[in-house]
Amino acid sequence: MDTDAMRPAELDDWEVLKSFLPDGWQAQAKALGAFQRSRKVKDAEALLRLLLIHVAGDCSLRMTALRAEQAGLCDLSDVAVLLRLRTSAAWLEWMASELARRRLTAMPEELAQGRWRLCVADSTPLREPGSVGTAWRIHYLLEFPSLGCIEQHVTDAKTGESLEMFDFSAGQLVLVDRNYGRRAQIAHAVGQGADIVARLAVTALPLYDADGKRFDLRAHLRTLRASEPGDWAVCFTDADKPIAGRVCAVRKSEAAAERERARIRRAARNKGRRVLPAALEAAGYTFVFTSLPASVPPATVLELYRARWQVELAFKRLKSLLHVERLKNQDPCAARAWIAAKLLVALLIEDMLAAARGFSPWGYALGTGRASASQSVAGNLAHA
């Protein structure tokens, strides 16, 4: 790599950024087919810098080629940049996954009440240029309260939200919205030793009481008064295996209930569907299924579920600050690489912000070269 054309500050920033990359990232570029030979692009380091100009800087392919040439990285056409991006998807996904996996060892041993590590699972849709529907989907498993990513997957639009793509372990408490509140998905998390708090749809999860009779959720919800939460032991079966748990519920304020009813009516009108009376009635309550023992009060369970909404802020940050949804073209391989690179940038920024907590006057920890103050690196990331 010709570094003479680069300013010393840019070189220093790049060296600091490299310290956050996973071990073996250069070797994996060859192993995963991103870098096969040094024709025009000297090595894996130059390739990654090229890709970051395109992705982190939101540059067009033509502008990426121009800036890479000006920086002395390589001399490529815009078509050649696209070809390099297309072959780098697996490598970028590997680096993002490794950064996410590294967080597993950094997670606190216990969080809520000293007993669980809180995790929030969700997904967000992405669209290609000119598309009117979902083209891709990012699936995230985040720790709470730091919202650091511990597992992520990129799929096409045909793959729906599912907990079955994630790996769980004992000691984790998973918080999920109603799209995940189905028997197979709950059974998957519980079967791997995790506990769960899942918001329910009225009819999505057939429940039974201790006597084996069908649990009438709506009838039990009607017994709730004011702000006193309800708590009922239930169970369901998945593949003939019983899963025991509880339903915890609370009545919403009238203002909150009316907002939810308005949302339901609006969604039904937009899709040309009829509003079901059961849905309007259920809109007056918040109710979740949990595998947590009865020793955990229902009010605590409901407060834990409230934390799930913090994941929405993480997705908003990905879209509003990193513009992850701005796919540059409709080529499937290039689009997957673009998304993976955006996730990699997001994880690098999270790691740099975490390192900033140990700020020192010279800006990095001695012996590591890792930045303590991430502002200079993040600020120059688009110029890498």
WOBELVEN-V898825 format. One record per residue. RES is the residue in one small letter. OMEGA is omega in whole degrees, 0 to 359 (none if undefined). Layout:
RES_OMEGA ; RES_OMEGA
//
This chain:
m_178 ; d_184 ; t_183 ; d_183 ; a_185 ; m_180 ; r_181 ; p_181 ; a_179 ; e_177 ; l_178 ; d_180 ; d_180 ; w_178 ; e_178 ; v_180 ; l_180 ; k_182 ; s_179 ; f_182 ; l_182 ; p_178 ; d_177 ; g_185 ; w_180 ; q_178 ; a_180 ; q_177 ; a_178 ; k_183 ; a_184 ; l_171 ; g_179 ; a_181 ; f_183 ; q_181 ; r_187 ; s_176 ; r_181 ; k_174 ; v_193 ; k_185 ; d_182 ; a_179 ; e_178 ; a_179 ; l_180 ; l_178 ; r_177 ; l_182 ; l_180 ; l_174 ; i_182 ; h_189 ; v_182 ; a_180 ; g_183 ; d_181 ; c_172 ; s_179 ; l_181 ; r_179 ; m_177 ; t_179 ; a_181 ; l_182 ; r_177 ; a_178 ; e_180 ; q_180 ; a_180 ; g_181 ; l_184 ; c_178 ; d_184 ; l_171 ; s_178 ; d_177 ; v_179 ; a_176 ; v_178 ; l_180 ; l_177 ; r_178 ; l_183 ; r_183 ; t_185 ; s_186 ; a_183 ; a_179 ; w_179 ; l_178 ; e_178 ; w_181 ; m_179 ; a_179 ; s_179 ; e_176 ; l_178 ; a_181 ; r_179 ; r_180 ; r_181 ; l_180 ; t_181 ; a_181 ; m_176 ; p_181 ; e_180 ; e_179 ; l_189 ; a_179 ; q_180 ; g_186 ; r_186 ; w_167 ; r_184 ; l_176 ; c_178 ; v_179 ; a_178 ; d_177 ; s_177 ; t_180 ; p_176 ; l_181 ; r_176 ; e_178 ; p_178 ; g_182 ; s_177 ; v_180 ; g_179 ; t_179 ; a_182 ; w_178 ; r_174 ; i_177 ; h_188 ; y_165 ; l_186 ; l_172 ; e_179 ; f_16 ; p_185 ; s_183 ; l_173 ; g_182 ; c_177 ; i_173 ; e_179 ; q_178 ; h_174 ; v_181 ; t_174 ; d_186 ; a_183 ; k_180 ; t_182 ; g_179 ; e_181 ; s_175 ; l_185 ; e_177 ; m_181 ; f_174 ; d_180 ; f_180 ; s_179 ; a_181 ; g_176 ; q_174 ; l_188 ; v_179 ; l_184 ; v_178 ; d_189 ; r_178 ; n_179 ; y_186 ; g_180 ; r_193 ; r_183 ; a_183 ; q_176 ; i_180 ; a_179 ; h_181 ; a_181 ; v_180 ; g_178 ; q_174 ; g_180 ; a_168 ; d_187 ; i_167 ; v_186 ; a_174 ; r_186 ; l_161 ; a_188 ; v_187 ; t_187 ; a_186 ; l_178 ; p_185 ; l_179 ; y_179 ; d_184 ; a_180 ; d_180 ; g_179 ; k_181 ; r_182 ; f_180 ; d_185 ; l_183 ; r_179 ; a_179 ; h_178 ; l_182 ; r_181 ; t_183 ; l_179 ; r_174 ; a_185 ; s_180 ; e_183 ; p_174 ; g_184 ; d_184 ; w_177 ; a_182 ; v_172 ; c_172 ; f_180 ; t_174 ; d_184 ; a_179 ; d_178 ; k_181 ; p_176 ; i_182 ; a_178 ; g_181 ; r_168 ; v_176 ; c_186 ; a_177 ; v_177 ; r_177 ; k_170 ; s_182 ; e_179 ; a_179 ; a_179 ; a_181 ; e_176 ; r_179 ; e_178 ; r_178 ; a_178 ; r_180 ; i_179 ; r_181 ; r_179 ; a_179 ; a_179 ; r_180 ; n_182 ; k_179 ; g_182 ; r_177 ; r_178 ; v_180 ; l_178 ; p_180 ; a_180 ; a_179 ; l_178 ; e_181 ; a_180 ; a_179 ; g_184 ; y_166 ; t_183 ; f_184 ; v_169 ; f_176 ; t_175 ; s_180 ; l_182 ; p_182 ; a_178 ; s_176 ; v_184 ; p_180 ; p_178 ; a_178 ; t_179 ; v_181 ; l_177 ; e_176 ; l_179 ; y_180 ; r_180 ; a_182 ; r_183 ; w_178 ; q_180 ; v_178 ; e_178 ; l_179 ; a_178 ; f_178 ; k_179 ; r_178 ; l_184 ; k_187 ; s_183 ; l_182 ; l_176 ; h_184 ; v_183 ; e_184 ; r_178 ; l_187 ; k_180 ; n_186 ; q_177 ; d_186 ; p_181 ; c_179 ; a_179 ; a_179 ; r_178 ; a_179 ; w_181 ; i_179 ; a_180 ; a_177 ; k_177 ; l_177 ; l_179 ; v_180 ; a_180 ; l_177 ; l_179 ; i_178 ; e_179 ; d_180 ; m_177 ; l_177 ; a_179 ; a_181 ; a_179 ; r_179 ; g_185 ; f_174 ; s_187 ; p_183 ; w_168 ; g_176 ; y_180 ; a_183 ; l_176 ; g_182 ; t_184 ; g_183 ; r_185 ; a_171 ; s_176 ; a_188 ; s_187 ; q_184 ; s_180 ; v_181 ; a_181 ; g_181 ; n_185 ; l_181 ; a_180 ; h_186 ; a_none
//
